[in-house]
Amino acid sequence: MTYKEVYESGVNKLKENDCKEAVLDARLLLEYICHTNRNDLLAHGDRAVSAEELVQYITCLERRSKGEPLQYITGEQDFMGLTFKTHESTLIPRQDTECLVEEAMMHLHDGMRILDMCSGSGCILLSLLKYSNDCIGVGAELHPEAVALARENAENLGIEATFIESDLFSQVEGKYDLIVSNPPYIESEVIETLDREVREHEPMSALDGGADGLDFYRKITEDARKYLSRGGKIFYEIGYNQAEAVSDILRRNGYIDIVVKKDLAGLDRVVYATYLED
């Protein structure tokens, strides 16, 4: 079969299984298998696809048809202009989270100490370190598989960072000028309403924020006070309807100068605040 014929069969397969992005995903999976790019479909659509490549492509299509996210199949995702390895042990880096990184960068100065709480794949911390100078970064993450992945991403990107296995702040030491976090914030009863590829494939522990979605904001906000330098800032990614609640949690814990920022869709996405020691 030719490259174009294989691609068209892939589109049809994914459409039959109600894949929302069938055209795009079929192309990206074929490029992943054949080590090609988007120009090959137009310029070299008549090239032959080997039997081995076809078998691999069909396998990938089957996985995608069952709802497995594209990024877990290919094992990578772009974020902040960088390519990160992905794995079922961590959330897939999302464009929404770039808003958190971009806002934190506005307040990041050379030589700062950064703590990334619930660091997952490491995409937040590593992006901040990539686009700053002489900053020191620590990522705290409960799950050892995620810690290993973050360390691999750091090595692949050539960025020096420390990732530790820690139940929130249990293994964290020292003071930090900036704490960033994209914690689990989905309400427990809402998880069953999420898209199949999210609820069935992404780690539940990285999604479930408790009955009201605010459990981790309460825990992190309270304990972070011991680890922030005087005048240090804490940055959170939040759900679209959580700005008021998270702001209130910060206010009740003594944080000041609370700011809410919207994402490109106009939804509340980031809350940050400053803490002054007593």
Backbone hydrogen bonds, N-H to C=O, Kabsch-Sander energy under -0.5 kcal/mol:
donor,donor_aa,acceptor,acceptor_aa,energy
3,Y,47,R,-2.5
4,K,45,G,-2.6
6,V,2,T,-2.6
7,Y,3,Y,-2.3
8,E,4,K,-2.6
9,S,5,E,-2.0
10,G,6,V,-2.0
11,V,7,Y,-2.3
12,N,8,E,-2.1
13,K,9,S,-2.1
14,L,10,G,-2.3
15,K,11,V,-2.5
16,E,12,N,-2.3
17,N,13,K,-0.8
18,D,15,K,-1.9
19,C,14,L,-2.5
20,K,18,D,-0.5
22,A,19,C,-1.2
25,D,21,E,-3.2
26,A,22,A,-2.3
27,R,23,V,-1.4
28,L,24,L,-2.6
29,L,25,D,-2.5
30,L,26,A,-1.7
31,E,27,R,-2.4
32,Y,28,L,-2.0
33,I,29,L,-2.2
34,C,30,L,-2.7
35,H,31,E,-1.2
36,T,31,E,-1.3
40,D,37,N,-1.6
42,L,39,N,-0.5
43,A,39,N,-3.0
44,H,40,D,-2.4
47,R,44,H,-1.8
49,V,1,M,-2.4
50,S,48,A,-0.5
54,L,50,S,-2.4
55,V,51,A,-2.2
56,Q,52,E,-2.2
57,Y,53,E,-2.4
58,I,54,L,-2.6
59,T,55,V,-2.1
60,C,56,Q,-2.1
61,L,57,Y,-2.6
62,E,58,I,-2.1
63,R,59,T,-2.0
64,R,60,C,-2.5
65,S,61,L,-2.6
66,K,62,E,-1.2
67,G,64,R,-1.8
68,E,63,R,-1.9
72,Y,69,P,-0.9
73,I,69,P,-1.4
74,T,70,L,-2.6
75,G,71,Q,-1.3
76,E,71,Q,-0.6
77,Q,84,F,-2.2
79,F,82,L,-3.0
82,L,79,F,-1.9
84,F,77,Q,-2.9
84,F,82,L,-0.6
86,T,75,G,-1.3
90,T,87,H,-2.1
97,T,94,R,-0.8
98,E,94,R,-0.7
98,E,95,Q,-1.2
99,C,95,Q,-0.6
99,C,96,D,-1.2
100,L,96,D,-0.5
101,V,97,T,-1.7
102,E,98,E,-2.9
103,E,99,C,-2.1
104,A,100,L,-2.3
105,M,101,V,-2.4
106,M,102,E,-0.9
106,M,103,E,-0.5
107,H,104,A,-1.6
108,L,105,M,-0.9
111,G,133,N,-1.9
112,M,109,H,-1.6
114,I,112,M,-0.5
114,I,136,I,-3.3
115,L,178,L,-2.4
116,D,138,V,-2.9
117,M,115,L,-0.7
117,M,180,V,-2.6
118,C,140,A,-1.8
119,S,116,D,-0.5
119,S,140,A,-1.8
122,G,119,S,-2.6
126,L,122,G,-2.7
127,S,123,C,-1.4
128,L,124,I,-2.1
129,L,125,L,-2.4
130,K,126,L,-2.2
131,Y,127,S,-1.8
132,S,129,L,-1.1
136,I,112,M,-2.5
138,V,114,I,-2.4
139,G,162,T,-3.0
140,A,116,D,-2.8
141,E,164,I,-2.2
146,A,143,H,-0.5
147,V,143,H,-2.0
148,A,144,P,-2.4
149,L,145,E,-1.8
150,A,146,A,-2.7
151,R,147,V,-2.2
152,E,148,A,-2.0
153,N,149,L,-2.5
154,A,150,A,-2.4
155,E,151,R,-2.2
156,N,152,E,-2.7
157,L,153,N,-2.2
158,G,154,A,-0.8
158,G,155,E,-0.6
159,I,154,A,-2.4
161,A,159,I,-0.6
162,T,137,G,-2.2
163,F,161,A,-0.5
164,I,139,G,-3.0
166,S,141,E,-1.9
166,S,164,I,-0.7
168,L,166,S,-1.3
170,S,167,D,-1.8
172,V,169,F,-1.4
176,Y,227,Y,-2.7
177,D,113,R,-1.6
178,L,113,R,-1.7
179,I,233,K,-2.6
180,V,115,L,-2.7
181,S,235,F,-1.8
182,N,117,M,-0.7
186,I,207,L,-2.6
188,S,210,G,-2.0
190,V,187,E,-1.6
191,I,187,E,-1.0
191,I,188,S,-0.7
193,T,190,V,-2.2
194,L,191,I,-1.5
198,V,195,D,-1.1
199,R,195,D,-2.4
200,E,196,R,-2.5
202,E,198,V,-1.6
206,A,203,P,-1.3
207,L,204,M,-1.6
208,D,204,M,-2.6
209,G,186,I,-3.1
209,G,207,L,-0.6
213,G,210,G,-0.7
215,D,209,G,-2.3
218,R,214,L,-2.0
219,K,215,D,-2.0
220,I,216,F,-2.9
221,T,217,Y,-2.1
222,E,218,R,-1.8
223,D,219,K,-2.2
224,A,220,I,-2.6
225,R,221,T,-0.6
225,R,222,E,-0.8
226,K,223,D,-1.7
227,Y,224,A,-1.7
228,L,224,A,-1.0
229,S,176,Y,-2.9
231,G,275,Y,-2.0
232,G,229,S,-2.8
232,G,275,Y,-0.6
233,K,177,D,-2.0
234,I,273,A,-2.3
235,F,179,I,-3.0
236,Y,271,V,-2.7
237,E,181,S,-2.0
238,I,269,R,-2.3
242,Q,239,G,-2.0
246,V,242,Q,-2.8
247,S,243,A,-2.4
248,D,244,E,-2.0
249,I,245,A,-2.0
250,L,246,V,-2.3
251,R,247,S,-2.5
252,R,248,D,-2.5
253,N,249,I,-0.9
253,N,250,L,-0.7
254,G,251,R,-1.7
255,Y,250,L,-2.3
256,I,274,T,-3.1
259,V,272,Y,-2.9
261,K,270,V,-3.1
263,D,267,L,-2.8
266,G,263,D,-2.0
268,D,240,Y,-0.5
269,R,261,K,-2.9
270,V,261,K,-2.2
271,V,236,Y,-2.0
272,Y,259,V,-2.4
273,A,234,I,-1.8
274,T,256,I,-2.9
275,Y,232,G,-2.7
277,E,275,Y,-0.5
